């Protein structure tokens, strides 16, 4: 059976598994935002950073990529993704319908934020997000690097995200 994964953040530029195909895709009912405090990868317990998550919102949509997992690697990929994405239980693993470029719909493994988790921080202003991202760093490096890589890869894909563009400009200005 074909396995798809929806990428909207670091999976865009660092999937960490064998990808047989990558297609632009849209997920409805969720918005990409920096609504999860990162205490492992891009921050610490003492100074949390922020990472992207999918926050459920009825009228929202998120543009990203559908990653088709290389045949024969599905079990290993799912194990890898669970170790990576479920490190603190802030994400919930869901099988959601996404629409591929060209209007075909597939079900994809998708990681969404648990709004009841202690790391959830939806509703922060963009300015507050920028100040946190500019300062934080964790086990996988500076929080700003995560933001810049994601924004750059969205641009390369032709995916517009005005909030991420604003954050990238603001964080660069703070760090200058």
PyMOL CGO cylinders between C-alpha atoms (Angstrom):
from pymol import cmd
from pymol.cgo import CYLINDER

trace = [
    CYLINDER, 0.00, 0.00, 0.00, 1.27, 3.46, -0.91, 0.3, 1, 1, 1, 1, 1, 1,
    CYLINDER, 1.27, 3.46, -0.91, 2.23, 5.60, 2.09, 0.3, 1, 1, 1, 1, 1, 1,
    CYLINDER, 2.23, 5.60, 2.09, 2.14, 9.40, 1.93, 0.3, 1, 1, 1, 1, 1, 1,
    CYLINDER, 2.14, 9.40, 1.93, 3.42, 11.90, 4.51, 0.3, 1, 1, 1, 1, 1, 1,
    CYLINDER, 3.42, 11.90, 4.51, 2.33, 15.56, 4.58, 0.3, 1, 1, 1, 1, 1, 1,
    CYLINDER, 2.33, 15.56, 4.58, 5.24, 17.96, 4.99, 0.3, 1, 1, 1, 1, 1, 1,
    CYLINDER, 5.24, 17.96, 4.99, 4.71, 21.57, 6.04, 0.3, 1, 1, 1, 1, 1, 1,
    CYLINDER, 4.71, 21.57, 6.04, 7.81, 22.43, 8.14, 0.3, 1, 1, 1, 1, 1, 1,
    CYLINDER, 7.81, 22.43, 8.14, 11.17, 20.69, 8.51, 0.3, 1, 1, 1, 1, 1, 1,
    CYLINDER, 11.17, 20.69, 8.51, 9.96, 17.68, 6.50, 0.3, 1, 1, 1, 1, 1, 1,
    CYLINDER, 9.96, 17.68, 6.50, 10.15, 20.01, 3.47, 0.3, 1, 1, 1, 1, 1, 1,
    CYLINDER, 10.15, 20.01, 3.47, 13.93, 20.25, 3.70, 0.3, 1, 1, 1, 1, 1, 1,
    CYLINDER, 13.93, 20.25, 3.70, 14.87, 17.34, 5.94, 0.3, 1, 1, 1, 1, 1, 1,
    CYLINDER, 14.87, 17.34, 5.94, 12.49, 14.41, 5.51, 0.3, 1, 1, 1, 1, 1, 1,
    CYLINDER, 12.49, 14.41, 5.51, 14.96, 11.87, 6.94, 0.3, 1, 1, 1, 1, 1, 1,
    CYLINDER, 14.96, 11.87, 6.94, 13.47, 8.97, 4.95, 0.3, 1, 1, 1, 1, 1, 1,
    CYLINDER, 13.47, 8.97, 4.95, 13.53, 7.71, 1.37, 0.3, 1, 1, 1, 1, 1, 1,
    CYLINDER, 13.53, 7.71, 1.37, 11.10, 9.76, -0.72, 0.3, 1, 1, 1, 1, 1, 1,
    CYLINDER, 11.10, 9.76, -0.72, 9.94, 8.22, -3.99, 0.3, 1, 1, 1, 1, 1, 1,
    CYLINDER, 9.94, 8.22, -3.99, 7.93, 11.27, -5.08, 0.3, 1, 1, 1, 1, 1, 1,
    CYLINDER, 7.93, 11.27, -5.08, 7.22, 14.79, -3.88, 0.3, 1, 1, 1, 1, 1, 1,
    CYLINDER, 7.22, 14.79, -3.88, 4.10, 16.70, -4.94, 0.3, 1, 1, 1, 1, 1, 1,
    CYLINDER, 4.10, 16.70, -4.94, 2.71, 20.05, -3.82, 0.3, 1, 1, 1, 1, 1, 1,
    CYLINDER, 2.71, 20.05, -3.82, -0.36, 19.44, -1.67, 0.3, 1, 1, 1, 1, 1, 1,
    CYLINDER, -0.36, 19.44, -1.67, -2.99, 21.21, 0.41, 0.3, 1, 1, 1, 1, 1, 1,
    CYLINDER, -2.99, 21.21, 0.41, -4.50, 20.22, 3.74, 0.3, 1, 1, 1, 1, 1, 1,
    CYLINDER, -4.50, 20.22, 3.74, -7.79, 21.87, 4.64, 0.3, 1, 1, 1, 1, 1, 1,
    CYLINDER, -7.79, 21.87, 4.64, -8.97, 22.52, 8.19, 0.3, 1, 1, 1, 1, 1, 1,
    CYLINDER, -8.97, 22.52, 8.19, -5.51, 23.31, 9.58, 0.3, 1, 1, 1, 1, 1, 1,
    CYLINDER, -5.51, 23.31, 9.58, -3.18, 26.32, 9.60, 0.3, 1, 1, 1, 1, 1, 1,
    CYLINDER, -3.18, 26.32, 9.60, 0.63, 26.18, 9.72, 0.3, 1, 1, 1, 1, 1, 1,
    CYLINDER, 0.63, 26.18, 9.72, 1.89, 28.31, 12.62, 0.3, 1, 1, 1, 1, 1, 1,
    CYLINDER, 1.89, 28.31, 12.62, 4.61, 28.59, 15.22, 0.3, 1, 1, 1, 1, 1, 1,
    CYLINDER, 4.61, 28.59, 15.22, 2.26, 27.34, 17.94, 0.3, 1, 1, 1, 1, 1, 1,
    CYLINDER, 2.26, 27.34, 17.94, 4.47, 24.72, 19.60, 0.3, 1, 1, 1, 1, 1, 1,
    CYLINDER, 4.47, 24.72, 19.60, 7.20, 25.43, 22.13, 0.3, 1, 1, 1, 1, 1, 1,
    CYLINDER, 7.20, 25.43, 22.13, 10.32, 23.46, 21.27, 0.3, 1, 1, 1, 1, 1, 1,
    CYLINDER, 10.32, 23.46, 21.27, 12.23, 22.13, 24.27, 0.3, 1, 1, 1, 1, 1, 1,
    CYLINDER, 12.23, 22.13, 24.27, 14.24, 19.49, 22.38, 0.3, 1, 1, 1, 1, 1, 1,
    CYLINDER, 14.24, 19.49, 22.38, 15.18, 20.38, 18.81, 0.3, 1, 1, 1, 1, 1, 1,
    CYLINDER, 15.18, 20.38, 18.81, 15.11, 24.20, 18.63, 0.3, 1, 1, 1, 1, 1, 1,
    CYLINDER, 15.11, 24.20, 18.63, 15.08, 25.25, 22.26, 0.3, 1, 1, 1, 1, 1, 1,
    CYLINDER, 15.08, 25.25, 22.26, 15.52, 23.99, 25.82, 0.3, 1, 1, 1, 1, 1, 1,
    CYLINDER, 15.52, 23.99, 25.82, 13.37, 23.60, 28.92, 0.3, 1, 1, 1, 1, 1, 1,
    CYLINDER, 13.37, 23.60, 28.92, 14.87, 26.84, 30.24, 0.3, 1, 1, 1, 1, 1, 1,
    CYLINDER, 14.87, 26.84, 30.24, 14.57, 28.76, 26.97, 0.3, 1, 1, 1, 1, 1, 1,
    CYLINDER, 14.57, 28.76, 26.97, 12.03, 27.14, 24.65, 0.3, 1, 1, 1, 1, 1, 1,
    CYLINDER, 12.03, 27.14, 24.65, 12.07, 27.90, 20.97, 0.3, 1, 1, 1, 1, 1, 1,
    CYLINDER, 12.07, 27.90, 20.97, 9.14, 27.64, 18.58, 0.3, 1, 1, 1, 1, 1, 1,
    CYLINDER, 9.14, 27.64, 18.58, 8.46, 25.12, 15.84, 0.3, 1, 1, 1, 1, 1, 1,
    CYLINDER, 8.46, 25.12, 15.84, 5.71, 24.88, 13.29, 0.3, 1, 1, 1, 1, 1, 1,
    CYLINDER, 5.71, 24.88, 13.29, 2.65, 22.79, 13.88, 0.3, 1, 1, 1, 1, 1, 1,
    CYLINDER, 2.65, 22.79, 13.88, -0.73, 22.38, 12.26, 0.3, 1, 1, 1, 1, 1, 1,
    CYLINDER, -0.73, 22.38, 12.26, -3.36, 24.12, 14.36, 0.3, 1, 1, 1, 1, 1, 1,
    CYLINDER, -3.36, 24.12, 14.36, -6.93, 23.02, 13.63, 0.3, 1, 1, 1, 1, 1, 1,
    CYLINDER, -6.93, 23.02, 13.63, -9.14, 25.80, 12.25, 0.3, 1, 1, 1, 1, 1, 1,
    CYLINDER, -9.14, 25.80, 12.25, -12.28, 25.16, 10.22, 0.3, 1, 1, 1, 1, 1, 1,
    CYLINDER, -12.28, 25.16, 10.22, -11.70, 27.74, 7.47, 0.3, 1, 1, 1, 1, 1, 1,
    CYLINDER, -11.70, 27.74, 7.47, -7.93, 27.29, 7.24, 0.3, 1, 1, 1, 1, 1, 1,
    CYLINDER, -7.93, 27.29, 7.24, -5.74, 25.54, 4.72, 0.3, 1, 1, 1, 1, 1, 1,
    CYLINDER, -5.74, 25.54, 4.72, -2.06, 24.71, 4.67, 0.3, 1, 1, 1, 1, 1, 1,
    CYLINDER, -2.06, 24.71, 4.67, 0.00, 24.36, 1.52, 0.3, 1, 1, 1, 1, 1, 1,
    CYLINDER, 0.00, 24.36, 1.52, 2.96, 22.01, 1.70, 0.3, 1, 1, 1, 1, 1, 1,
    CYLINDER, 2.96, 22.01, 1.70, 4.15, 18.80, 0.09, 0.3, 1, 1, 1, 1, 1, 1,
    CYLINDER, 4.15, 18.80, 0.09, 2.99, 15.23, -0.10, 0.3, 1, 1, 1, 1, 1, 1,
    CYLINDER, 2.99, 15.23, -0.10, 5.94, 12.87, 0.26, 0.3, 1, 1, 1, 1, 1, 1,
    CYLINDER, 5.94, 12.87, 0.26, 5.41, 9.40, -1.15, 0.3, 1, 1, 1, 1, 1, 1,
    CYLINDER, 5.41, 9.40, -1.15, 7.46, 6.95, 0.88, 0.3, 1, 1, 1, 1, 1, 1,
    CYLINDER, 7.46, 6.95, 0.88, 9.76, 4.64, -1.08, 0.3, 1, 1, 1, 1, 1, 1,
    CYLINDER, 9.76, 4.64, -1.08, 8.09, 1.23, -1.49, 0.3, 1, 1, 1, 1, 1, 1,
    CYLINDER, 8.09, 1.23, -1.49, 9.31, -1.32, 1.02, 0.3, 1, 1, 1, 1, 1, 1,
    CYLINDER, 9.31, -1.32, 1.02, 10.36, 1.32, 3.58, 0.3, 1, 1, 1, 1, 1, 1,
    CYLINDER, 10.36, 1.32, 3.58, 6.93, 2.12, 5.04, 0.3, 1, 1, 1, 1, 1, 1,
    CYLINDER, 6.93, 2.12, 5.04, 7.44, 0.42, 8.43, 0.3, 1, 1, 1, 1, 1, 1,
    CYLINDER, 7.44, 0.42, 8.43, 10.91, 1.89, 8.92, 0.3, 1, 1, 1, 1, 1, 1,
    CYLINDER, 10.91, 1.89, 8.92, 9.66, 5.34, 7.86, 0.3, 1, 1, 1, 1, 1, 1,
    CYLINDER, 9.66, 5.34, 7.86, 6.75, 5.28, 10.28, 0.3, 1, 1, 1, 1, 1, 1,
    CYLINDER, 6.75, 5.28, 10.28, 9.04, 4.16, 13.12, 0.3, 1, 1, 1, 1, 1, 1,
    CYLINDER, 9.04, 4.16, 13.12, 11.48, 6.97, 12.25, 0.3, 1, 1, 1, 1, 1, 1,
    CYLINDER, 11.48, 6.97, 12.25, 8.73, 9.60, 12.07, 0.3, 1, 1, 1, 1, 1, 1,
    CYLINDER, 8.73, 9.60, 12.07, 7.26, 8.52, 15.38, 0.3, 1, 1, 1, 1, 1, 1,
    CYLINDER, 7.26, 8.52, 15.38, 10.64, 8.78, 17.09, 0.3, 1, 1, 1, 1, 1, 1,
    CYLINDER, 10.64, 8.78, 17.09, 11.24, 12.20, 15.54, 0.3, 1, 1, 1, 1, 1, 1,
    CYLINDER, 11.24, 12.20, 15.54, 7.80, 13.80, 15.75, 0.3, 1, 1, 1, 1, 1, 1,
    CYLINDER, 7.80, 13.80, 15.75, 6.32, 12.24, 18.88, 0.3, 1, 1, 1, 1, 1, 1,
    CYLINDER, 6.32, 12.24, 18.88, 9.32, 12.97, 21.13, 0.3, 1, 1, 1, 1, 1, 1,
    CYLINDER, 9.32, 12.97, 21.13, 7.20, 14.92, 23.64, 0.3, 1, 1, 1, 1, 1, 1,
    CYLINDER, 7.20, 14.92, 23.64, 3.61, 13.96, 22.72, 0.3, 1, 1, 1, 1, 1, 1,
    CYLINDER, 3.61, 13.96, 22.72, 2.82, 17.54, 21.63, 0.3, 1, 1, 1, 1, 1, 1,
    CYLINDER, 2.82, 17.54, 21.63, 2.06, 16.29, 18.13, 0.3, 1, 1, 1, 1, 1, 1,
    CYLINDER, 2.06, 16.29, 18.13, -0.76, 13.90, 17.36, 0.3, 1, 1, 1, 1, 1, 1,
    CYLINDER, -0.76, 13.90, 17.36, -0.37, 11.47, 14.48, 0.3, 1, 1, 1, 1, 1, 1,
    CYLINDER, -0.37, 11.47, 14.48, -3.35, 11.54, 12.11, 0.3, 1, 1, 1, 1, 1, 1,
    CYLINDER, -3.35, 11.54, 12.11, -4.27, 10.04, 8.76, 0.3, 1, 1, 1, 1, 1, 1,
    CYLINDER, -4.27, 10.04, 8.76, -5.78, 13.00, 6.91, 0.3, 1, 1, 1, 1, 1, 1,
    CYLINDER, -5.78, 13.00, 6.91, -6.97, 13.65, 3.38, 0.3, 1, 1, 1, 1, 1, 1,
    CYLINDER, -6.97, 13.65, 3.38, -4.73, 16.00, 1.42, 0.3, 1, 1, 1, 1, 1, 1,
    CYLINDER, -4.73, 16.00, 1.42, -5.25, 17.28, -2.09, 0.3, 1, 1, 1, 1, 1, 1,
    CYLINDER, -5.25, 17.28, -2.09, -2.32, 16.86, -4.44, 0.3, 1, 1, 1, 1, 1, 1,
    CYLINDER, -2.32, 16.86, -4.44, -1.55, 19.39, -7.13, 0.3, 1, 1, 1, 1, 1, 1,
    CYLINDER, -1.55, 19.39, -7.13, -3.83, 18.30, -9.97, 0.3, 1, 1, 1, 1, 1, 1,
    CYLINDER, -3.83, 18.30, -9.97, -6.79, 17.70, -7.61, 0.3, 1, 1, 1, 1, 1, 1,
    CYLINDER, -6.79, 17.70, -7.61, -6.13, 14.05, -6.65, 0.3, 1, 1, 1, 1, 1, 1,
    CYLINDER, -6.13, 14.05, -6.65, -6.84, 13.27, -2.97, 0.3, 1, 1, 1, 1, 1, 1,
    CYLINDER, -6.84, 13.27, -2.97, -4.75, 10.87, -0.89, 0.3, 1, 1, 1, 1, 1, 1,
    CYLINDER, -4.75, 10.87, -0.89, -4.57, 9.97, 2.80, 0.3, 1, 1, 1, 1, 1, 1,
    CYLINDER, -4.57, 9.97, 2.80, -1.33, 11.01, 4.46, 0.3, 1, 1, 1, 1, 1, 1,
    CYLINDER, -1.33, 11.01, 4.46, 0.39, 10.59, 7.78, 0.3, 1, 1, 1, 1, 1, 1,
    CYLINDER, 0.39, 10.59, 7.78, 0.17, 14.08, 9.25, 0.3, 1, 1, 1, 1, 1, 1,
    CYLINDER, 0.17, 14.08, 9.25, 1.41, 15.48, 12.54, 0.3, 1, 1, 1, 1, 1, 1,
    CYLINDER, 1.41, 15.48, 12.54, -0.89, 18.08, 14.14, 0.3, 1, 1, 1, 1, 1, 1,
    CYLINDER, -0.89, 18.08, 14.14, -0.60, 19.93, 17.44, 0.3, 1, 1, 1, 1, 1, 1,
    CYLINDER, -0.60, 19.93, 17.44, -2.44, 18.76, 20.54, 0.3, 1, 1, 1, 1, 1, 1,
    CYLINDER, -2.44, 18.76, 20.54, -4.01, 22.02, 21.77, 0.3, 1, 1, 1, 1, 1, 1,
    CYLINDER, -4.01, 22.02, 21.77, -4.27, 20.56, 25.28, 0.3, 1, 1, 1, 1, 1, 1,
    CYLINDER, -4.27, 20.56, 25.28, -0.52, 19.86, 25.52, 0.3, 1, 1, 1, 1, 1, 1,
    CYLINDER, -0.52, 19.86, 25.52, 1.66, 22.07, 27.73, 0.3, 1, 1, 1, 1, 1, 1,
    CYLINDER, 1.66, 22.07, 27.73, 3.87, 22.95, 24.72, 0.3, 1, 1, 1, 1, 1, 1,
    CYLINDER, 3.87, 22.95, 24.72, 0.95, 24.42, 22.77, 0.3, 1, 1, 1, 1, 1, 1,
    CYLINDER, 0.95, 24.42, 22.77, 1.18, 28.21, 22.50, 0.3, 1, 1, 1, 1, 1, 1,
    CYLINDER, 1.18, 28.21, 22.50, -1.29, 29.26, 19.82, 0.3, 1, 1, 1, 1, 1, 1,
    CYLINDER, -1.29, 29.26, 19.82, -2.16, 32.94, 19.57, 0.3, 1, 1, 1, 1, 1, 1,
    CYLINDER, -2.16, 32.94, 19.57, 1.29, 34.46, 20.07, 0.3, 1, 1, 1, 1, 1, 1,
    CYLINDER, 1.29, 34.46, 20.07, 1.73, 37.67, 18.10, 0.3, 1, 1, 1, 1, 1, 1,
    CYLINDER, 1.73, 37.67, 18.10, 4.13, 37.55, 15.15, 0.3, 1, 1, 1, 1, 1, 1,
    CYLINDER, 4.13, 37.55, 15.15, 6.42, 39.99, 16.97, 0.3, 1, 1, 1, 1, 1, 1,
    CYLINDER, 6.42, 39.99, 16.97, 6.58, 37.73, 20.03, 0.3, 1, 1, 1, 1, 1, 1,
    CYLINDER, 6.58, 37.73, 20.03, 7.26, 34.72, 17.79, 0.3, 1, 1, 1, 1, 1, 1,
    CYLINDER, 7.26, 34.72, 17.79, 10.10, 36.62, 16.08, 0.3, 1, 1, 1, 1, 1, 1,
    CYLINDER, 10.10, 36.62, 16.08, 11.74, 37.55, 19.40, 0.3, 1, 1, 1, 1, 1, 1,
    CYLINDER, 11.74, 37.55, 19.40, 11.63, 33.94, 20.63, 0.3, 1, 1, 1, 1, 1, 1,
    CYLINDER, 11.63, 33.94, 20.63, 12.88, 32.47, 17.34, 0.3, 1, 1, 1, 1, 1, 1,
    CYLINDER, 12.88, 32.47, 17.34, 15.74, 34.99, 17.12, 0.3, 1, 1, 1, 1, 1, 1,
    CYLINDER, 15.74, 34.99, 17.12, 17.10, 33.92, 20.52, 0.3, 1, 1, 1, 1, 1, 1,
    CYLINDER, 17.10, 33.92, 20.52, 16.38, 30.21, 20.91, 0.3, 1, 1, 1, 1, 1, 1,
    CYLINDER, 16.38, 30.21, 20.91, 18.65, 27.27, 20.10, 0.3, 1, 1, 1, 1, 1, 1,
    CYLINDER, 18.65, 27.27, 20.10, 18.37, 23.55, 20.81, 0.3, 1, 1, 1, 1, 1, 1,
    CYLINDER, 18.37, 23.55, 20.81, 19.76, 20.13, 20.00, 0.3, 1, 1, 1, 1, 1, 1,
    CYLINDER, 19.76, 20.13, 20.00, 19.29, 20.57, 16.24, 0.3, 1, 1, 1, 1, 1, 1,
    CYLINDER, 19.29, 20.57, 16.24, 20.61, 24.11, 16.13, 0.3, 1, 1, 1, 1, 1, 1,
    CYLINDER, 20.61, 24.11, 16.13, 19.36, 27.70, 16.16, 0.3, 1, 1, 1, 1, 1, 1,
    CYLINDER, 19.36, 27.70, 16.16, 15.63, 28.29, 15.97, 0.3, 1, 1, 1, 1, 1, 1,
    CYLINDER, 15.63, 28.29, 15.97, 16.23, 30.96, 13.30, 0.3, 1, 1, 1, 1, 1, 1,
    CYLINDER, 16.23, 30.96, 13.30, 17.89, 28.37, 11.05, 0.3, 1, 1, 1, 1, 1, 1,
    CYLINDER, 17.89, 28.37, 11.05, 14.68, 26.28, 11.21, 0.3, 1, 1, 1, 1, 1, 1,
    CYLINDER, 14.68, 26.28, 11.21, 12.60, 29.30, 10.21, 0.3, 1, 1, 1, 1, 1, 1,
    CYLINDER, 12.60, 29.30, 10.21, 14.94, 30.35, 7.38, 0.3, 1, 1, 1, 1, 1, 1,
    CYLINDER, 14.94, 30.35, 7.38, 15.21, 26.83, 5.95, 0.3, 1, 1, 1, 1, 1, 1,
    CYLINDER, 15.21, 26.83, 5.95, 11.45, 26.39, 5.98, 0.3, 1, 1, 1, 1, 1, 1,
    CYLINDER, 11.45, 26.39, 5.98, 10.75, 29.79, 4.40, 0.3, 1, 1, 1, 1, 1, 1,
    CYLINDER, 10.75, 29.79, 4.40, 13.43, 29.20, 1.73, 0.3, 1, 1, 1, 1, 1, 1,
    CYLINDER, 13.43, 29.20, 1.73, 12.03, 25.79, 0.82, 0.3, 1, 1, 1, 1, 1, 1,
    CYLINDER, 12.03, 25.79, 0.82, 8.46, 27.09, 0.63, 0.3, 1, 1, 1, 1, 1, 1,
    CYLINDER, 8.46, 27.09, 0.63, 9.70, 29.80, -1.77, 0.3, 1, 1, 1, 1, 1, 1,
    CYLINDER, 9.70, 29.80, -1.77, 11.55, 27.20, -3.87, 0.3, 1, 1, 1, 1, 1, 1,
    CYLINDER, 11.55, 27.20, -3.87, 8.31, 25.22, -4.13, 0.3, 1, 1, 1, 1, 1, 1,
    CYLINDER, 8.31, 25.22, -4.13, 6.34, 28.33, -5.08, 0.3, 1, 1, 1, 1, 1, 1,
    CYLINDER, 6.34, 28.33, -5.08, 4.27, 28.13, -1.87, 0.3, 1, 1, 1, 1, 1, 1,
    CYLINDER, 4.27, 28.13, -1.87, 3.31, 31.50, -0.41, 0.3, 1, 1, 1, 1, 1, 1,
    CYLINDER, 3.31, 31.50, -0.41, 3.21, 31.96, 3.37, 0.3, 1, 1, 1, 1, 1, 1,
    CYLINDER, 3.21, 31.96, 3.37, 3.10, 35.67, 4.22, 0.3, 1, 1, 1, 1, 1, 1,
    CYLINDER, 3.10, 35.67, 4.22, 3.46, 35.10, 7.99, 0.3, 1, 1, 1, 1, 1, 1,
    CYLINDER, 3.46, 35.10, 7.99, 6.64, 33.05, 7.53, 0.3, 1, 1, 1, 1, 1, 1,
    CYLINDER, 6.64, 33.05, 7.53, 8.03, 35.66, 5.12, 0.3, 1, 1, 1, 1, 1, 1,
    CYLINDER, 8.03, 35.66, 5.12, 7.36, 38.41, 7.67, 0.3, 1, 1, 1, 1, 1, 1,
    CYLINDER, 7.36, 38.41, 7.67, 8.92, 36.34, 10.46, 0.3, 1, 1, 1, 1, 1, 1,
    CYLINDER, 8.92, 36.34, 10.46, 12.03, 35.60, 8.37, 0.3, 1, 1, 1, 1, 1, 1,
    CYLINDER, 12.03, 35.60, 8.37, 12.54, 39.32, 7.64, 0.3, 1, 1, 1, 1, 1, 1,
    CYLINDER, 12.54, 39.32, 7.64, 11.90, 40.31, 11.27, 0.3, 1, 1, 1, 1, 1, 1,
    CYLINDER, 11.90, 40.31, 11.27, 14.16, 37.62, 12.77, 0.3, 1, 1, 1, 1, 1, 1,
    CYLINDER, 14.16, 37.62, 12.77, 16.94, 38.60, 10.34, 0.3, 1, 1, 1, 1, 1, 1,
    CYLINDER, 16.94, 38.60, 10.34, 16.55, 42.23, 11.44, 0.3, 1, 1, 1, 1, 1, 1,
    CYLINDER, 16.55, 42.23, 11.44, 16.66, 41.31, 15.14, 0.3, 1, 1, 1, 1, 1, 1,
    CYLINDER, 16.66, 41.31, 15.14, 19.77, 39.19, 14.64, 0.3, 1, 1, 1, 1, 1, 1,
    CYLINDER, 19.77, 39.19, 14.64, 21.54, 41.87, 12.51, 0.3, 1, 1, 1, 1, 1, 1,
]
cmd.load_cgo(trace, "trace")
